[in-house]
Each structure stands twice: as C-alpha cells, then as structure tokens.
Amino acid sequence: MSAFRSLVVKETRHILRDRQTLGVLLALPVVMVLLFGFAIRTDVQDVRVLVVDAARDGQSLDLTRAVAATPALRLVGVDGAPAAIEPALRTGRASVALVLPAAFGASFARGTAEVLVVTDGTTPNYAAAAEGYVRQVVQTWAAQQGARAPTVRVATRMRFNPEMKSEALFVPGLLAYVLTLVSALMTALSISREKESGTMEVLLVSPLRPGAMVVGKVAPYLVLAFVNALTALAVARFVFHVPMRGSLAALLVATLAYMLGSLALGVLISSKTPDQRTAMMGTLLGLLLPTLALSGFVFPISSMPAWIRPVTQIVPATWYILAARGAMLKGLGFTGLAKELIVLFAMAALLLVAASRSLKDRL
C-alpha cells in the first residue's frame, strides 16, 4: 500500500510540475464544450437567396419582398436573367436561386403559377433545409393572397450534387482532416521528440539557419502528406465516386499550400511545448478540433452564430474545403479558386515565417 501511495504522490507531483500539460488538460474540456456548443447547429440560418425575376410585375415584386422579410433568408440580389444563377452558385454568392418566370403574373391571375428553386447541393442536408425554407415562404405568401388564393407549384433542381450524396459533403472535409493529422501532428511530434532526446540542442548550435532547419524538418512530412493526399483523392474517386469536375492541378496546388501551412503550424506548436504529450494535445486543441468544428466540414458556417463566423475565416481548413468542393463538385479551376489559393498561400507564408522565428528565439 505504501508503494502504491508513493506512486500516486509521485505522479501527482509530476503532473503539477508540468504546468503546460496541466493547463492543456484543464482547458481541453472547456474548449471542446464551448466550441462544439456554438458550432453545432441543426437549424439553418442566413440562407443566401438570389431571386431571378423575369416578370417584374406586382406579384413577383411582392414575393421578392416576402423573401427579403424572412429572418432565415438573406436576399443577396435580384436579377432578370437565368444566366446569373450558375455563377452565383459556383462562387458561393448564393446558396439558393428562386426563379420567377416571365409569365408569373399572368399565370398567377389565372389561378395557377409555377416557380423554380435551384439549390447548391454540395452540402446536401443544408441544401434540403434551405430549399424547404424557400418553398415554405412561397406557399405562405400564396396562401395570403386573398380568399381565392391561387396555387403556386414549386419545382426544384439540385446543382452539383443532384443525387444528394453525403459523400460530396464529407470527402472534401476528410481530405483536410487527414492532411492536418499527417502534416501538423506528425511534425509537432517529430520536433518534440528531438527535444526530449536531447538532439534538438545539436541542431540549434549547428550552422543551419532557422529557415533551413524548418525546411529540413518538414520536407519528409511534406512528401508523405502529398502521397496521402493523392491516395485519398484516388479513394474518393474510385471508391466513393466523388467526381472531379474541375481542375485537378488547381486542387493539388491548394493541397500543397494547405500542407505547408499545416506543417508550419506543427513546427510552431512543437517549439512552444516541452514534450511530445503536450505537443500532441496542443495540436489537438489548436488544429484538429477547429478543423472538425469550425471549417464547414460537418456544420455549415452560415448556421453558426454571427460572432463566431469571423473566427472560421482564420482556420486554414475552411479555405481548403472550399477549394476541394469547388474543384471536385463545382468544376472550378485556377480562376474560380483564385481567392482560396491566395488565402492558403498567404497563411502558409505567415506560418512558415512564424515557425522560423520561433526556432530562432530558442537559439
């Protein structure tokens, strides 16, 4: 019993002395509950609606006002040409398009009218809920048009994922999650292992500059992560039949930028932690949980509280998932993914500079 008590006391003292690990352990459940509590939303909010109004009559304008007055919907524009639908859905400016035909007013007067709802199907559950909201607004508006309320039929069309396969939602997000796991976590553990074994001091006093040291440490993991990315893309295409409608080259360039940023984050975390255990928990807390909860991987960003949406923009996985879905499902190339590529490379550059400086500070 005395030996057991001594072991418990020894381990307790070890935990109390390791303040960084203790802090992470105490913060982890709080962060997880807060993060998932705010991020997990089954309801749909801020549905971006483009109204294509070819009629421009009293009824169509009144229906457009009803859409704009609905709290869950956000009217992003009114256009007269159906050609505006495709660019709006591809770029993410709108998630739903409500099409009112030129004969809408005349058909309405005769007692039967028809509208078309076109939805971005890259996130199937969100698309189905958004379509339901728009359909409900149209039907409610029609029912309020006097005692002889006409019938308004709602036709629907799902773009980019007409079969509403859940793989279209999860596979691009899984790519980001796997790359984060391989790139950031393995790099963080590698450098922490160097510190624990005492070989980090040898590297720090070597003639290598901090930048060269970072490149030397991350290069093998960069190659490994890129091989993993190619493997994951092959599995997505040939096992889950997720299409590649856009530019594979653009997606691979985005993958490279995302991996560089993740590797640099791994170096940055490991340079601030004393051992592998703390580095692993720091990576989990700082990278893997935000990738899962705040990137749009599972929960739509537009359904999150307004104050947390800006936080999602500094999560690299947010931009990589947008690039992956754009290339794989929406058929985008370098031009269509220009914004995502610029943001990913800018993040990678900033993180690589920060990682190099963190090693220089240790030296």
C-alpha positions as CSV (number, residue, x, y, z in Angstrom):
1,M,0.0,0.0,0.0
2,S,2.8,2.4,0.8
3,A,4.4,1.7,-2.6
4,F,1.1,2.4,-4.3
5,R,0.7,5.7,-2.3
6,S,4.2,6.7,-3.2
7,L,3.5,6.1,-6.9
8,V,0.3,8.2,-6.8
9,V,2.1,11.0,-5.0
10,K,5.0,10.9,-7.5
11,E,2.7,11.0,-10.5
12,T,0.6,13.8,-9.0
13,R,3.7,15.9,-8.4
14,H,4.9,15.2,-11.9
15,I,1.5,16.5,-13.3
16,L,1.6,19.6,-11.1
17,R,5.2,20.4,-12.1
18,D,4.3,20.1,-15.8
19,R,2.2,23.2,-15.9
20,Q,1.8,23.4,-19.7
21,T,0.4,19.9,-19.9
22,L,-1.8,20.5,-16.9
23,G,-3.1,23.7,-18.4
24,V,-3.9,22.0,-21.7
25,L,-5.7,19.1,-19.8
26,L,-7.8,21.6,-17.9
27,A,-8.6,23.8,-20.9
28,L,-9.4,20.9,-23.3
29,P,-12.9,20.0,-22.0
30,V,-13.9,23.7,-21.6
31,V,-12.8,24.5,-25.2
32,M,-14.5,21.4,-26.6
33,V,-17.8,22.1,-24.9
34,L,-17.8,25.8,-25.9
35,L,-16.5,25.1,-29.5
36,F,-19.0,22.3,-30.3
37,G,-21.8,24.0,-28.3
38,F,-21.6,27.1,-30.5
39,A,-20.7,25.3,-33.8
40,I,-23.2,22.5,-33.8
41,R,-26.4,23.8,-35.3
42,T,-29.1,21.6,-36.8
43,D,-31.2,24.6,-37.8
44,V,-30.4,26.6,-40.9
45,Q,-29.8,30.3,-40.8
46,D,-28.7,33.0,-43.2
47,V,-29.7,31.2,-46.4
48,R,-28.4,33.3,-49.3
49,V,-31.1,33.7,-51.9
50,L,-30.8,35.1,-55.4
51,V,-34.2,36.0,-57.0
52,V,-34.3,35.7,-60.8
53,D,-37.3,37.8,-61.6
54,A,-38.1,37.8,-65.4
55,A,-41.7,39.1,-64.7
56,R,-41.0,42.3,-62.8
57,D,-44.8,42.6,-62.1
58,G,-46.7,43.3,-58.9
59,Q,-46.9,39.7,-57.7
60,S,-43.2,38.9,-58.3
61,L,-42.1,42.1,-56.5
62,D,-44.4,41.3,-53.6
63,L,-43.0,37.7,-53.4
64,T,-39.4,39.1,-53.5
65,R,-40.3,41.4,-50.6
66,A,-41.6,38.4,-48.7
67,V,-38.3,36.6,-49.2
68,A,-36.3,39.6,-48.0
69,A,-38.5,39.9,-44.9
70,T,-38.0,36.2,-43.8
71,P,-35.4,36.1,-40.9
72,A,-33.8,32.8,-42.0
73,L,-33.3,34.1,-45.6
74,R,-30.9,36.8,-46.9
75,L,-31.7,38.3,-50.2
76,V,-28.3,38.7,-52.0
77,G,-29.6,40.1,-55.3
78,V,-32.4,40.3,-57.9
79,D,-31.6,39.6,-61.5
80,G,-33.7,39.2,-64.6
81,A,-31.6,36.6,-66.5
82,P,-31.4,32.9,-65.6
83,A,-27.7,33.0,-66.7
84,A,-26.9,34.7,-63.3
85,I,-27.8,31.5,-61.4
86,E,-24.7,29.4,-62.3
87,P,-22.0,32.0,-61.4
88,A,-23.8,32.9,-58.1
89,L,-24.0,29.2,-57.0
90,R,-20.4,28.4,-58.2
91,T,-18.8,31.3,-56.3
92,G,-20.9,30.8,-53.2
93,R,-22.6,34.2,-53.5
94,A,-25.9,32.4,-53.3
95,S,-26.9,29.0,-52.0
96,V,-30.4,29.1,-53.4
97,A,-31.9,30.7,-56.5
98,L,-35.7,31.4,-56.8
99,V,-36.7,31.7,-60.4
100,L,-39.9,33.6,-61.3
101,P,-40.8,33.1,-65.0
102,A,-41.8,36.0,-67.3
103,A,-45.5,34.8,-67.2
104,F,-45.6,34.6,-63.4
105,G,-48.2,37.4,-63.0
106,A,-50.4,36.2,-65.8
107,S,-50.3,32.6,-64.5
108,F,-51.0,33.9,-61.0
109,A,-54.1,35.7,-62.2
110,R,-55.4,32.5,-63.9
111,G,-55.1,30.7,-60.6
112,T,-52.0,28.5,-61.1
113,A,-48.4,29.7,-61.2
114,E,-45.1,27.9,-61.1
115,V,-41.7,28.9,-59.7
116,L,-38.3,27.1,-59.8
117,V,-35.9,26.7,-56.8
118,V,-32.3,25.9,-57.7
119,T,-30.1,24.8,-54.8
120,D,-26.4,24.3,-54.3
121,G,-26.2,20.6,-53.4
122,T,-22.5,20.5,-52.2
123,T,-23.9,20.3,-48.7
124,P,-26.9,18.1,-49.1
125,N,-28.6,18.5,-45.6
126,Y,-28.2,22.2,-45.7
127,A,-29.5,22.4,-49.3
128,A,-32.6,20.3,-48.4
129,A,-33.3,22.6,-45.4
130,A,-32.7,25.8,-47.4
131,E,-35.0,24.5,-50.2
132,G,-37.7,23.8,-47.6
133,Y,-37.4,27.3,-46.2
134,V,-37.9,28.9,-49.6
135,R,-40.7,26.6,-50.5
136,Q,-42.5,27.4,-47.3
137,V,-42.1,31.2,-47.9
138,V,-43.6,30.8,-51.4
139,Q,-46.5,28.7,-50.2
140,T,-47.2,31.0,-47.2
141,W,-47.1,34.1,-49.5
142,A,-49.5,32.4,-52.0
143,A,-51.9,31.5,-49.1
144,Q,-52.1,35.1,-48.0
145,Q,-53.3,36.4,-51.4
146,G,-57.0,36.8,-50.6
147,A,-59.9,34.3,-50.3
148,R,-59.2,32.8,-53.7
149,A,-55.5,32.2,-53.2
150,P,-54.0,30.7,-56.4
151,T,-51.9,27.6,-56.4
152,V,-48.2,28.1,-56.8
153,R,-46.3,25.0,-57.8
154,V,-42.6,24.8,-56.7
155,A,-40.3,22.9,-59.0
156,T,-36.8,22.1,-57.6
157,R,-33.4,21.4,-59.1
158,M,-30.2,20.5,-57.2
159,R,-26.9,21.6,-58.7
160,F,-23.5,20.0,-58.4
161,N,-24.9,17.0,-56.4
162,P,-28.3,16.1,-57.8
163,E,-28.4,12.7,-56.1
164,M,-27.7,14.4,-52.7
165,K,-24.9,12.0,-51.8
166,S,-23.4,12.6,-48.4
167,E,-20.0,11.7,-49.7
168,A,-20.0,15.1,-51.5
169,L,-20.1,16.7,-48.1
170,F,-17.7,14.5,-46.1
171,V,-15.0,13.5,-48.5
172,P,-13.5,17.0,-49.1
173,G,-13.6,17.7,-45.4
174,L,-11.9,14.3,-44.7
175,L,-9.1,15.3,-47.0
176,A,-8.5,18.4,-44.9
177,Y,-8.7,16.4,-41.6
178,V,-6.3,13.7,-42.8
179,L,-3.8,16.2,-44.1
180,T,-3.9,18.1,-40.8
181,L,-3.4,14.9,-38.9
182,V,-0.4,13.8,-41.0
183,S,1.2,17.3,-41.6
184,A,0.8,19.1,-38.3
185,L,0.6,16.3,-35.7
186,M,3.5,14.3,-37.1
187,T,5.7,17.3,-37.5
188,A,4.9,18.5,-33.9
189,L,5.7,15.1,-32.5
190,S,8.9,14.9,-34.5
191,I,10.4,18.1,-33.2
192,S,9.2,17.4,-29.7
193,R,11.0,14.0,-29.9
194,E,14.2,15.8,-30.8
195,K,13.8,18.0,-27.7
196,E,13.1,15.0,-25.4
197,S,16.1,13.0,-26.8
198,G,18.5,16.0,-26.5
199,T,19.3,16.2,-30.2
200,M,17.5,19.5,-30.6
201,E,20.4,21.3,-29.0
202,V,22.7,19.8,-31.5
203,L,20.5,21.2,-34.3
204,L,20.3,24.6,-32.7
205,V,24.0,25.0,-32.4
206,S,24.6,23.8,-36.0
207,P,25.4,26.2,-38.8
208,L,21.9,25.7,-40.2
209,R,19.8,28.8,-40.3
210,P,16.3,28.6,-38.8
211,G,14.6,28.7,-42.2
212,A,16.7,25.8,-43.5
213,M,16.1,23.9,-40.2
214,V,12.3,24.2,-40.7
215,V,12.6,23.1,-44.3
216,G,14.7,20.1,-43.4
217,K,12.3,19.0,-40.7
218,V,9.1,19.4,-42.7
219,A,10.3,18.2,-46.2
220,P,9.9,14.4,-45.5
221,Y,6.4,15.0,-44.0
222,L,5.5,17.2,-46.9
223,V,6.3,14.3,-49.3
224,L,4.4,11.9,-47.1
225,A,1.4,14.2,-46.8
226,F,1.3,14.7,-50.6
227,V,1.3,10.9,-51.2
228,N,-1.5,10.6,-48.6
229,A,-3.4,13.4,-50.5
230,L,-3.1,11.5,-53.8
231,T,-4.2,8.3,-52.2
232,A,-7.2,9.9,-50.5
233,L,-8.2,11.5,-53.9
234,A,-8.0,8.2,-55.6
235,V,-10.1,6.6,-52.9
236,A,-12.7,9.4,-53.2
237,R,-12.9,9.0,-56.9
238,F,-12.8,5.2,-57.4
239,V,-14.5,4.0,-54.1
240,F,-16.9,6.8,-53.2
241,H,-17.4,8.0,-56.8
242,V,-17.0,11.7,-55.9
243,P,-16.5,13.4,-59.2
244,M,-13.6,15.6,-60.2
245,R,-15.4,18.2,-62.4
246,G,-12.8,21.0,-62.2
247,S,-9.0,21.3,-62.3
248,L,-7.1,18.6,-60.6
249,A,-3.9,20.7,-60.9
250,A,-5.6,23.6,-59.1
251,L,-6.7,21.3,-56.3
252,L,-3.2,19.9,-56.0
253,V,-1.8,23.4,-55.7
254,A,-4.3,24.2,-53.0
255,T,-3.3,20.9,-51.3
256,L,0.3,21.9,-51.4
257,A,-0.4,25.4,-49.8
258,Y,-2.6,23.8,-47.1
259,M,0.1,21.2,-46.3
260,L,2.8,23.9,-46.0
261,G,0.6,25.8,-43.6
262,S,-0.2,22.7,-41.5
263,L,3.4,21.7,-41.3
264,A,4.4,25.2,-40.2
265,L,1.8,25.1,-37.5
266,G,3.1,21.8,-36.3
267,V,6.6,23.3,-36.0
268,L,5.2,26.4,-34.3
269,I,3.3,24.3,-31.7
270,S,6.2,22.0,-31.0
271,S,8.6,24.9,-30.5
272,K,6.4,26.2,-27.7
273,T,5.8,22.8,-25.9
274,P,8.3,20.8,-23.8
275,D,7.4,17.3,-24.7
276,Q,5.5,15.1,-27.2
277,R,2.5,14.7,-25.0
278,T,1.9,18.4,-24.7
279,A,2.6,18.9,-28.4
280,M,0.0,16.3,-29.3
281,M,-2.6,17.9,-27.0
282,G,-1.7,21.4,-28.3
283,T,-2.2,20.2,-31.9
284,L,-5.5,18.6,-31.0
285,L,-6.7,21.7,-29.3
286,G,-5.3,24.2,-31.8
287,L,-5.8,22.4,-35.1
288,L,-7.8,19.2,-35.1
289,L,-10.8,20.5,-33.2
290,P,-11.2,23.7,-35.2
291,T,-10.8,21.7,-38.4
292,L,-13.6,19.5,-37.3
293,A,-16.0,22.1,-35.9
294,L,-15.2,25.5,-37.5
295,S,-14.3,24.7,-41.1
296,G,-17.7,23.8,-42.5
297,F,-16.6,20.2,-42.7
298,V,-19.7,19.0,-40.9
299,F,-21.6,22.1,-39.7
300,P,-22.5,24.9,-42.2
301,I,-20.7,28.1,-41.3
302,S,-23.7,30.2,-42.2
303,S,-25.7,28.5,-39.5
304,M,-23.2,29.4,-36.8
305,P,-23.7,32.5,-34.6
306,A,-22.6,35.7,-36.3
307,W,-19.8,36.4,-33.8
308,I,-18.1,33.0,-34.5
309,R,-18.1,33.2,-38.3
310,P,-15.1,35.6,-38.5
311,V,-13.2,33.0,-36.4
312,T,-13.8,30.4,-39.1
313,Q,-12.0,32.5,-41.6
314,I,-8.7,32.1,-39.9
315,V,-8.9,28.3,-39.9
316,P,-6.9,27.1,-42.9
317,A,-9.2,24.1,-43.4
318,T,-12.1,26.4,-44.1
319,W,-10.4,27.6,-47.3
320,Y,-9.1,24.2,-48.3
321,I,-12.5,22.6,-48.0
322,L,-14.0,25.4,-50.2
323,A,-11.2,24.8,-52.7
324,A,-11.8,21.0,-52.6
325,R,-15.6,21.3,-53.0
326,G,-15.2,23.9,-55.7
327,A,-12.7,21.8,-57.8
328,M,-14.4,18.4,-57.2
329,L,-18.1,19.3,-57.4
330,K,-18.5,22.8,-58.9
331,G,-16.0,22.3,-61.8
332,L,-13.8,25.3,-60.8
333,G,-10.2,25.9,-62.0
334,F,-7.4,28.3,-61.1
335,T,-9.6,31.3,-61.9
336,G,-12.5,30.2,-59.8
337,L,-10.3,29.2,-56.9
338,A,-8.1,32.3,-57.0
339,K,-9.3,33.7,-53.7
340,E,-8.9,30.3,-51.9
341,L,-5.4,29.8,-53.3
342,I,-4.2,33.3,-52.4
343,V,-5.5,33.0,-48.8
344,L,-3.9,29.5,-48.4
345,F,-0.5,30.6,-49.7
346,A,-0.7,33.8,-47.6
347,M,-1.4,31.7,-44.5
348,A,1.4,29.3,-45.3
349,A,3.9,32.1,-45.8
350,L,3.0,33.8,-42.5
351,L,3.1,30.5,-40.6
352,L,6.4,29.5,-42.1
353,V,7.9,32.8,-41.0
354,A,6.5,32.4,-37.5
355,A,7.8,28.9,-37.3
356,S,11.3,30.0,-38.4
357,R,11.3,32.9,-35.8
358,S,10.2,30.5,-33.0
359,L,13.2,28.3,-33.6
360,K,15.4,31.4,-33.9
361,D,14.1,32.6,-30.5
362,R,15.1,29.3,-28.9
363,L,18.6,29.6,-30.4
